[in-house]
Amino acid sequence: MPVLGADMDEGTLLEWLVKPGDQVRRGDAIAVVDTAKSAIEVESFHTGTIDRLVVGIGETVPVGTVLATIAEPGGEGARAAAQPEAQPARKRPPRKSAARTRQRRQPVAAGEALPGTASPPVRHLARQLGVDLAALTGTGPGGAVTRADVQREAAARAPATKPVIRPPQPAAGTVAARQPVTPLARRVAAELSIDVAALTGSGPDGAVREADVRRALSAARQLPQQAVAEEAAVTPAAAGGPPTRPAAPQPATRAPAGERVQAMRQAIGRLMARSKREVPHYYLSNTVDMASAMDWLHQRNRELEVTERLVPAALLLKAAALAARQIPQLNGYWEDDHFTPGAAVHLGVAISLRGGGLVTPAIHAAADLRPAELMTQLRDLVTRARGGRLRRAELTDATITVTNLGDQGVETVFGVIYPPQVALVGIGKIIERPVAVGGLIGARPVVVTTLSADHRASDGYTGARYLAALSELLQRPEEL
């Protein structure tokens, strides 16, 4: 059980994404763990074969507990895990493994990603959603097919799929109530107000899994809202009795979500109290002229499709990342009474959750991404953060965090540093203000940027250089 946050001391295993005998590479997601803030995908730290799953689904264990064992490639454990019990040890591997190998190495058409570039969890999700990996073009590193690629393909085909979120018939109600449901699927269903008893499970013994819940939600969204409301109102009368599924969530469904929000608030409170107690904050602010950035943005968006157009946040985040690379004293961690600079700029982004609370997952190597790529990754992070499917590295690797409350109408925000980081950047709303330019006063778009920094790692002069670099970068948007 890895540490998935500065305030985490235990976690609950929600779902295994692998089974004994599966081949995994370093970085592959192998399990989903629940913390006080979110459900997080845990990656493998090694390459090899899954030998044994030690912790069962639903178990809560402290940090440092062994979750599973992995045999090294070519080791005795790897050979034993890959060899079925029913076959002698000297026989060739079963056809299933050979077919998997052929599929991994078989080339596809030019411009498409190899099916083998998808990690085991992504292949697992593709099988659940009925998506052909060979037909996808991966957007991940090296053309790898990502979870987002699979989900987009499944969502694109959703209109042709009959929604499965319809209320069940009364006669089948008792059977559906006994249907097995994974803990993660039950949690996601509760958050989305979906009745799991109405779903058809794709897991072992017909168990409802998270993918079944999300597939049902995607299909239901294709229905007009009026039709959904009429269906919920008419079904009870037609059945001659009480409704089999209430239109609104019952208290028993809402209570777990409320408890999770309370636990999240407590975790945030402990961490922020520790930050204010231990970290000597200093605060700076600067008003940035956004006229050049907005002019370039409008011109650029006229050349792009509607779905590809950029928003000001893309430029602001890119400038924040580049400024952190220029001023490395603010990009890193304060640990063991000294500052450790980050190897790259992993930009943490504060994301509010629908049920309350927030998380700050990281966009890795943000300074090396183009604004369009950065915006795509931000959208993916927001979707997965609010769906409870973040990965361990996204919650632990951030080297500096940005909080942007401009879309909420806030003009100035001074944040609290997220330990062990040493700086947090605040971005407010872009507004028009009277500004003197060349001796003349005119209305120009401006934004207030702020910096909360750790006085142990830097001083006000360093922080001022950062805000100045951020402002200067936004005056040359074409270079971002």
C-alpha positions as CSV (number, residue, x, y, z in Angstrom):
1,M,0.0,0.0,0.0
2,P,1.8,3.1,-1.2
3,V,1.5,6.6,0.3
4,L,-1.1,8.3,-1.9
5,G,-1.1,11.7,-0.1
6,A,0.7,13.6,2.6
7,D,-2.0,12.9,5.1
8,M,-2.7,9.2,4.3
9,D,-2.0,6.4,6.7
10,E,-4.3,3.6,5.4
11,G,-6.4,2.7,2.3
12,T,-9.2,0.4,1.3
13,L,-8.7,-2.0,-1.7
14,L,-11.7,-1.4,-4.1
15,E,-10.8,-3.5,-7.1
16,W,-8.1,-5.6,-8.6
17,L,-7.3,-4.8,-12.3
18,V,-5.1,-7.9,-12.7
19,K,-5.1,-11.5,-11.7
20,P,-2.3,-14.1,-11.0
21,G,-0.4,-14.9,-14.1
22,D,-0.9,-11.5,-15.8
23,Q,2.2,-9.8,-17.2
24,V,2.6,-6.2,-16.0
25,R,5.1,-3.5,-16.7
26,R,6.4,-0.8,-14.4
27,G,3.8,1.9,-14.3
28,D,0.8,-0.3,-15.2
29,A,-2.2,0.2,-13.0
30,I,-2.9,-3.0,-11.1
31,A,-5.5,-2.0,-8.4
32,V,-7.9,0.7,-7.3
33,V,-7.5,2.0,-3.7
34,D,-9.9,4.2,-1.8
35,T,-8.5,7.0,0.3
36,A,-10.2,9.8,2.2
37,K,-10.1,12.0,-1.0
38,S,-10.6,9.7,-4.0
39,A,-10.4,6.3,-5.5
40,I,-6.9,6.0,-6.9
41,E,-5.3,3.6,-9.4
42,V,-2.1,2.1,-7.9
43,E,0.7,1.4,-10.4
44,S,3.1,-1.5,-10.3
45,F,6.7,-0.5,-9.3
46,H,8.1,-3.5,-11.1
47,T,8.0,-5.5,-14.4
48,G,7.1,-9.1,-14.1
49,T,4.2,-11.6,-13.5
50,I,1.5,-11.2,-10.9
51,D,2.3,-14.1,-8.5
52,R,-0.2,-13.7,-5.7
53,L,-2.9,-11.2,-4.6
54,V,-2.4,-10.8,-0.8
55,V,-5.1,-8.2,0.1
56,G,-8.8,-9.0,-0.6
57,I,-11.3,-6.5,-2.1
58,G,-12.9,-4.4,0.6
59,E,-10.0,-4.8,3.1
60,T,-8.6,-1.7,4.8
61,V,-4.8,-1.9,5.5
62,P,-2.2,0.6,6.6
63,V,0.4,2.1,4.4
64,G,3.3,-0.3,3.8
65,T,1.2,-3.4,3.7
66,V,2.0,-5.9,0.9
67,L,-0.9,-5.8,-1.6
68,A,0.4,-8.4,-4.1
69,T,3.6,-10.2,-5.0
70,I,5.2,-9.9,-8.5
71,A,7.7,-12.5,-9.9
72,E,10.6,-11.2,-11.9
73,P,10.7,-12.0,-15.6
74,G,12.1,-15.5,-16.1
75,G,12.0,-16.3,-12.4
76,E,10.5,-19.4,-10.9
77,G,7.5,-17.5,-9.7
78,A,6.9,-16.1,-13.1
79,R,7.0,-19.5,-14.7
80,A,4.7,-21.0,-12.1
81,A,2.2,-18.2,-12.5
82,A,2.2,-18.5,-16.3
83,Q,1.9,-22.3,-16.3
84,P,-1.6,-23.7,-15.8
85,E,-1.9,-26.4,-13.2
86,A,-3.6,-28.9,-15.6
87,Q,-0.5,-29.0,-17.9
88,P,2.9,-30.5,-17.3
89,A,5.7,-27.9,-16.7
90,R,7.5,-28.7,-19.9
91,K,4.6,-28.2,-22.3
92,R,4.4,-25.1,-24.4
93,P,2.4,-22.1,-23.0
94,P,-1.4,-22.3,-23.5
95,R,-2.9,-20.9,-26.7
96,K,-4.4,-18.0,-24.9
97,S,-1.0,-16.7,-23.9
98,A,0.4,-17.3,-27.4
99,A,-2.6,-15.5,-28.9
100,R,-2.1,-12.6,-26.6
101,T,1.6,-12.4,-27.7
102,R,0.6,-12.5,-31.3
103,Q,-1.9,-9.8,-30.7
104,R,0.7,-7.6,-29.0
105,R,3.2,-8.0,-31.8
106,Q,0.9,-7.9,-34.8
107,P,1.2,-4.6,-36.7
108,V,-1.8,-2.6,-37.6
109,A,-2.5,0.0,-40.3
110,A,-0.3,3.1,-40.6
111,G,-1.1,5.8,-38.1
112,E,-2.8,3.4,-35.6
113,A,-1.4,2.3,-32.3
114,L,-0.4,-1.3,-31.7
115,P,-2.9,-3.2,-29.5
116,G,0.0,-4.3,-27.3
117,T,0.9,-0.7,-26.4
118,A,-2.2,-0.7,-24.2
119,S,-1.6,-1.6,-20.5
120,P,-3.4,-4.6,-19.0
121,P,-6.0,-2.3,-17.2
122,V,-6.7,-0.5,-20.5
123,R,-7.1,-3.9,-22.3
124,H,-9.3,-5.0,-19.5
125,L,-11.5,-1.9,-19.8
126,A,-11.7,-2.3,-23.6
127,R,-13.0,-5.9,-23.2
128,Q,-15.6,-4.7,-20.7
129,L,-16.8,-2.0,-23.1
130,G,-16.5,-4.1,-26.2
131,V,-14.0,-1.7,-27.9
132,D,-11.5,-3.1,-30.5
133,L,-8.1,-1.7,-29.6
134,A,-6.8,-2.4,-33.1
135,A,-9.2,0.2,-34.4
136,L,-8.0,3.0,-32.1
137,T,-5.3,5.6,-32.5
138,G,-3.5,6.0,-29.1
139,T,-2.9,9.5,-27.7
140,G,-0.6,8.3,-24.9
141,P,3.3,8.3,-24.9
142,G,4.6,6.6,-28.0
143,G,1.1,6.2,-29.4
144,A,-0.1,4.0,-26.5
145,V,-3.8,3.6,-26.2
146,T,-5.1,5.2,-23.0
147,R,-8.1,4.7,-20.8
148,A,-9.5,8.0,-22.2
149,D,-9.2,6.7,-25.8
150,V,-11.2,3.6,-24.9
151,Q,-13.9,5.6,-23.0
152,R,-14.2,8.1,-25.9
153,E,-14.7,5.3,-28.4
154,A,-17.3,3.6,-26.1
155,A,-19.1,7.0,-25.7
156,A,-19.1,7.6,-29.4
157,R,-21.0,4.3,-29.9
158,A,-23.4,4.8,-27.0
159,P,-26.3,6.3,-29.0
160,A,-26.6,3.0,-30.8
161,T,-26.8,1.1,-27.5
162,K,-30.0,0.6,-25.7
163,P,-29.8,2.2,-22.2
164,V,-29.8,-0.2,-19.4
165,I,-30.6,2.2,-16.6
166,R,-34.4,1.6,-17.0
167,P,-36.2,0.6,-13.8
168,P,-36.5,-3.2,-13.5
169,Q,-39.9,-5.0,-13.7
170,P,-41.3,-5.8,-10.2
171,A,-41.1,-9.6,-10.7
172,A,-37.3,-9.3,-11.2
173,G,-36.7,-6.9,-8.4
174,T,-35.8,-9.5,-5.8
175,V,-33.4,-11.2,-8.1
176,A,-31.6,-8.0,-9.1
177,A,-31.2,-7.1,-5.5
178,R,-29.1,-10.1,-4.9
179,Q,-26.9,-9.4,-7.9
180,P,-23.2,-9.2,-7.0
181,V,-21.7,-5.7,-7.2
182,T,-18.0,-4.7,-6.8
183,P,-17.4,-2.1,-4.1
184,L,-16.1,0.4,-6.6
185,A,-19.2,0.0,-8.8
186,R,-21.5,0.5,-5.8
187,R,-19.6,3.6,-4.8
188,V,-19.7,5.2,-8.3
189,A,-23.4,4.2,-8.7
190,A,-24.3,5.9,-5.4
191,E,-22.5,9.1,-6.5
192,L,-24.3,9.1,-9.9
193,S,-27.7,8.1,-8.4
194,I,-27.8,4.9,-10.5
195,D,-29.7,1.8,-9.3
196,V,-27.2,-1.1,-9.7
197,A,-30.2,-3.6,-9.5
198,A,-31.2,-2.4,-12.9
199,L,-27.9,-3.0,-14.6
200,T,-26.5,-6.1,-16.4
201,G,-23.2,-7.0,-15.0
202,S,-20.2,-8.0,-17.2
203,G,-18.0,-9.4,-14.4
204,P,-17.6,-12.9,-13.1
205,D,-21.0,-14.5,-12.2
206,G,-22.7,-11.5,-13.6
207,A,-21.1,-9.0,-11.1
208,V,-21.8,-5.4,-11.9
209,R,-18.5,-3.5,-12.3
210,E,-17.6,0.2,-12.6
211,A,-17.5,0.0,-16.4
212,D,-21.2,-1.2,-16.4
213,V,-22.3,1.8,-14.3
214,R,-20.5,4.3,-16.5
215,R,-21.8,2.6,-19.7
216,A,-25.3,2.9,-18.3
217,L,-24.8,6.5,-17.5
218,S,-23.5,7.3,-21.0
219,A,-26.4,5.5,-22.6
220,A,-28.9,7.3,-20.4
221,R,-27.6,10.7,-21.3
222,Q,-28.6,10.1,-24.8
223,L,-32.3,10.1,-23.8
224,P,-34.2,13.4,-23.7
225,Q,-34.6,14.7,-20.2
226,Q,-38.4,14.8,-20.6
227,A,-38.6,11.2,-21.6
228,V,-36.5,10.1,-18.6
229,A,-38.8,12.2,-16.3
230,E,-42.0,10.7,-17.9
231,E,-40.6,7.2,-17.6
232,A,-39.9,7.6,-13.9
233,A,-43.4,9.0,-13.3
234,V,-45.4,6.5,-15.4
235,T,-43.7,3.2,-14.4
236,P,-45.2,3.0,-10.8
237,A,-48.8,3.5,-12.0
238,A,-48.4,0.9,-14.8
239,A,-47.1,-1.6,-12.2
240,G,-50.0,-0.9,-9.9
241,G,-47.8,-0.4,-6.9
242,P,-44.9,1.6,-5.5
243,P,-42.0,2.5,-7.8
244,T,-39.2,-0.1,-8.1
245,R,-36.6,2.7,-8.3
246,P,-37.3,6.1,-6.8
247,A,-36.6,9.1,-9.0
248,A,-34.5,10.7,-6.3
249,P,-31.7,9.1,-4.2
250,Q,-32.9,7.7,-0.9
251,P,-31.1,8.6,2.3
252,A,-29.4,5.2,2.4
253,T,-27.8,6.0,-0.9
254,R,-26.8,9.5,0.0
255,A,-25.3,8.7,3.4
256,P,-22.1,7.0,2.2
257,A,-21.4,10.0,-0.1
258,G,-21.9,12.3,2.8
259,E,-19.6,10.3,5.0
260,R,-16.9,10.4,2.3
261,V,-17.3,14.2,2.0
262,Q,-16.9,14.5,5.7
263,A,-13.8,12.3,5.7
264,M,-12.4,14.3,2.9
265,R,-13.0,17.6,4.7
266,Q,-11.3,16.2,7.8
267,A,-8.3,15.0,5.7
268,I,-8.0,18.4,4.0
269,G,-8.4,20.2,7.3
270,R,-5.6,18.2,8.9
271,L,-3.2,18.8,6.0
272,M,-4.0,22.5,5.7
273,A,-3.7,23.0,9.5
274,R,-0.3,21.3,9.3
275,S,0.7,23.5,6.4
276,K,-0.2,26.7,8.2
277,R,1.4,25.5,11.4
278,E,4.7,24.3,10.0
279,V,5.2,26.3,6.8
280,P,6.2,30.0,7.1
281,H,4.1,31.4,4.2
282,Y,4.8,34.7,2.4
283,Y,2.4,36.1,-0.2
284,L,2.9,38.2,-3.3
285,S,0.5,39.4,-6.1
286,N,0.9,41.0,-9.5
287,T,-1.6,42.3,-12.0
288,V,-0.9,41.0,-15.5
289,D,-1.9,42.7,-18.8
290,M,-3.7,40.0,-20.8
291,A,-4.3,42.1,-24.0
292,S,-1.6,40.4,-26.1
293,A,-2.6,36.9,-24.9
294,M,-6.3,37.4,-25.5
295,D,-5.7,38.9,-29.0
296,W,-3.5,36.0,-29.9
297,L,-6.0,33.5,-28.5
298,H,-8.9,35.0,-30.5
299,Q,-6.8,34.9,-33.7
300,R,-5.7,31.4,-33.1
301,N,-9.2,30.1,-32.3
302,R,-10.5,31.4,-35.6
303,E,-8.2,28.9,-37.3
304,L,-9.3,25.9,-35.2
305,E,-12.4,23.7,-35.1
306,V,-14.9,24.5,-32.3
307,T,-13.9,21.4,-30.4
308,E,-10.2,22.3,-30.5
309,R,-10.4,25.9,-29.5
310,L,-8.2,27.1,-26.6
311,V,-9.3,28.8,-23.4
312,P,-7.3,31.4,-21.5
313,A,-6.6,28.8,-18.7
314,A,-4.4,26.9,-21.2
315,L,-2.1,29.9,-21.7
316,L,-2.1,30.7,-18.0
317,L,-1.2,27.1,-16.9
318,K,1.5,26.9,-19.6
319,A,3.0,30.2,-18.5
320,A,2.9,29.1,-14.8
321,A,4.8,25.9,-15.7
322,L,7.4,27.7,-17.8
323,A,8.0,30.3,-15.1
324,A,8.5,27.4,-12.6
325,R,11.2,26.0,-14.9
326,Q,12.9,29.4,-15.1
327,I,12.7,29.8,-11.3
328,P,13.6,26.3,-10.0
329,Q,13.8,27.4,-6.4
330,L,9.9,27.3,-6.3
331,N,9.6,24.0,-8.1
332,G,10.2,21.1,-5.7
333,Y,9.9,19.9,-2.1
334,W,11.0,20.8,1.4
335,E,12.0,17.5,3.1
336,D,14.4,16.7,5.9
337,D,15.1,20.4,6.5
338,H,16.3,21.1,3.0
339,F,14.9,21.9,-0.5
340,T,15.0,19.2,-3.2
341,P,14.3,20.6,-6.7
342,G,11.9,18.7,-8.9
343,A,13.3,16.8,-11.9
344,A,10.6,18.4,-14.1
345,V,7.7,20.7,-13.7
346,H,4.8,18.5,-12.7
347,L,2.0,21.1,-12.4
348,G,-0.6,20.3,-9.7
349,V,-4.1,21.6,-10.6
350,A,-6.7,22.1,-7.9
351,I,-10.0,20.5,-9.0
352,S,-13.2,20.8,-7.0
353,L,-15.3,17.7,-6.7
354,R,-19.1,17.6,-7.3
355,G,-19.9,16.2,-3.9
356,G,-17.6,18.7,-2.1
357,G,-13.9,18.8,-1.4
358,L,-11.0,19.0,-3.8
359,V,-8.0,17.1,-5.1
360,T,-4.8,18.4,-6.8
361,P,-3.6,15.9,-9.4
362,A,-0.5,16.7,-11.5
363,I,0.0,17.3,-15.2
364,H,3.4,15.7,-15.7
365,A,6.1,17.6,-17.6
366,A,3.7,20.5,-18.1
367,A,6.4,22.9,-19.3
368,D,7.1,20.6,-22.3
369,L,3.4,20.5,-23.4
370,R,1.8,22.7,-26.0
371,P,-1.2,24.7,-24.7
372,A,-3.5,22.4,-26.7
373,E,-2.0,19.3,-25.2
374,L,-2.0,20.7,-21.7
375,M,-5.7,21.6,-22.1
376,T,-6.5,18.0,-23.3
377,Q,-4.7,16.5,-20.3
378,L,-6.5,19.0,-18.0
379,R,-9.9,17.9,-19.3
380,D,-9.0,14.2,-18.8
381,L,-7.8,14.9,-15.2
382,V,-11.0,16.7,-14.3
383,T,-13.1,13.9,-15.8
384,R,-11.2,11.2,-13.9
385,A,-10.9,13.2,-10.7
386,R,-14.7,13.7,-10.5
387,G,-15.2,10.0,-11.5
388,G,-12.8,8.8,-8.8
389,R,-10.2,7.2,-11.1
390,L,-6.9,9.1,-10.5
391,R,-3.6,7.3,-10.4
392,R,-1.0,7.3,-7.6
393,A,1.6,9.3,-9.5
394,E,-0.9,12.0,-10.4
395,L,-1.6,12.7,-6.7
396,T,2.0,12.4,-5.4
397,D,4.3,13.8,-8.1
398,A,3.2,17.5,-8.2
399,T,6.1,19.9,-7.8
400,I,4.1,23.1,-7.7
401,T,0.3,23.7,-7.6
402,V,-2.0,26.2,-9.4
403,T,-5.4,27.1,-8.2
404,N,-7.6,28.9,-10.7
405,L,-10.9,30.4,-9.4
406,G,-11.4,32.8,-12.2
407,D,-14.3,30.8,-13.6
408,Q,-16.1,31.3,-10.2
409,G,-15.8,35.1,-10.5
410,V,-13.0,35.4,-7.9
411,E,-10.5,38.2,-8.8
412,T,-7.8,37.3,-6.3
413,V,-7.0,34.0,-4.5
414,F,-4.2,33.4,-2.0
415,G,-3.8,29.7,-1.4
416,V,-2.3,27.4,1.2
417,I,0.8,25.5,0.2
418,Y,0.4,21.7,-0.2
419,P,3.3,20.1,1.7
420,P,5.9,19.1,0.9
421,Q,5.7,21.5,-2.0
422,V,7.1,25.0,-1.4
423,A,4.8,27.2,-3.6
424,L,1.2,27.6,-4.8
425,V,0.1,29.9,-7.6
426,G,-3.3,31.6,-7.6
427,I,-5.1,32.8,-10.7
428,G,-8.2,35.0,-10.7
429,K,-10.8,36.2,-13.2
430,I,-9.8,38.0,-16.3
431,I,-11.5,41.4,-16.1
432,E,-11.4,44.7,-17.9
433,R,-9.8,47.6,-16.0
434,P,-8.7,51.1,-17.0
435,V,-5.0,50.9,-17.7
436,A,-2.6,53.7,-18.8
437,V,-0.7,52.7,-21.9
438,G,1.6,55.3,-23.6
439,G,0.1,58.1,-21.6
440,L,-3.5,57.2,-22.6
441,I,-6.1,55.4,-20.5
442,G,-8.1,52.6,-22.0
443,A,-9.9,49.4,-20.9
444,R,-7.7,46.3,-21.1
445,P,-8.1,42.7,-19.9
446,V,-6.0,42.0,-16.8
447,V,-5.7,39.1,-14.4
448,V,-4.3,39.1,-10.8
449,T,-1.8,36.3,-10.2
450,T,-0.6,35.5,-6.7
451,L,2.1,33.4,-5.1
452,S,2.1,31.7,-1.7
453,A,5.6,30.5,-1.0
454,D,7.6,28.7,1.7
455,H,10.1,31.2,3.3
456,R,12.3,28.3,4.3
457,A,13.0,27.5,0.6
458,S,12.9,31.0,-0.9
459,D,12.4,34.7,-0.1
460,G,10.3,37.5,-1.5
461,Y,12.9,38.4,-4.2
462,T,12.7,34.9,-5.7
463,G,8.9,35.0,-5.5
464,A,8.9,38.4,-7.3
465,R,11.1,37.0,-10.1
466,Y,8.6,34.2,-10.6
467,L,5.6,36.5,-10.9
468,A,7.6,38.8,-13.2
469,A,8.5,35.8,-15.4
470,L,4.9,34.7,-15.5
471,S,3.8,38.1,-16.7
472,E,6.5,38.4,-19.3
473,L,5.6,35.0,-20.8
474,L,2.0,36.0,-21.2
475,Q,3.1,39.0,-23.3
476,R,4.5,36.6,-25.9
477,P,1.7,34.1,-26.2
478,E,2.9,32.8,-29.6
479,E,6.0,31.4,-27.9
480,L,4.1,29.4,-25.3
